Amino acid sequence: MANIFTNLFGKKENRQPLSNTSLLLLITICIFVGMYLLGIIIWGGGFRNPQQFLDLLNNNAYLIVAACGLTIVMITGGIDISVGGSIALITMASVVFMEDHNGGILSSILIALGIGLAMGLIQGYLVSFLKIQPFIVTLAGMFFTRGMTTIVSTAPRTANNELFLDLKDFEIDIPFLGTWARNGNWIPSYIEVGVVIALVVVLLLWAMLRWTRFGRNLYAVGGNTESALMLGINVRRTQFFAYVLCGVLAGIAGFCYLLHTGAGNASNATAAEMQAIASSIIGGTLLSGGVGSVIGTMFGVMSLKTINNLVVAAGLREPYWQSITTGLMLAFFIVLQSVILSQRKKKLGNMAG
């Protein structure tokens, strides 16, 4: 982010060419802002309500965390389609533990992290050390976790633990944002606990990718495996810990999902892995690896949900319209990324020549 502002507003002599990651991040942010302003200008109404904007975060905090995990893996050139199943298993196991075994919040958090860590360790080992295709490994993980969710409980379960419900219903008011009710009372906007968790995760991952050796290794492995090996990077270990981190983030995402819904269900987080992948791509992460940003992924999630809100505001309330627009939006971003990066590569090549 600092590199972007330096290039946009800094002195000309201090400006440097934006990296591919920064360029795609800038494009994502501009498109999100443009779409939201379009909603305000054309439809107004809810788009002018600060709470509707914050609900993009409240309703999708878990997806932001899960998509950040996908971004880490995709930067290395991998993929993980098991995160939705992991979230469903985590919510069901946590609720059953609290309701049937008098478990507490801390124990439920440990269960969530434990399930996510276990999936990350197993899948990471199979992908990085046994060299099995990531899609096959995580597809098996998706089926396994969905099946295990049903084994834990076939019926939907609701959490009734008092301390958990207090945490679930806790709202952080933002006094300077809100709306006036018809009776003249000021109603402040709010965010949920899950949003705070998601924002902290995004900031920590952004710092890790930007300033740590492990973060630089992730980009190097995804950019060119052979070059990474020549630089002395342990490619297998880097890939392994990328999947472990993705698993842990799936555990955090699962608990955020539970904090938002308060229920365990075999159908929880259906297609969450596809939405997470789409959000990462929209946020500027390349499927080929080497390019990506968790800040962009967060804006990718918000862009994906904003386009759905625009479709509903336009009167197209049938679910298939949201699927169609999501598909078109994803295709647009893939083509846009391809065109921009190819033109950029050609331009840099001409400059070098």
Helices and strands as residue ranges (DSSP letters): H 2-9, G 12-14, H 20-42, G 45-48, H 50-58, H 61-75, H 83-100, H 105-128, H 134-152, E 157-158, H 162-169, E 171-180, E 186-192, H 193-211, H 213-223, H 225-230, H 235-261, E 263-264, H 272-282, H 294-313, H 319-352
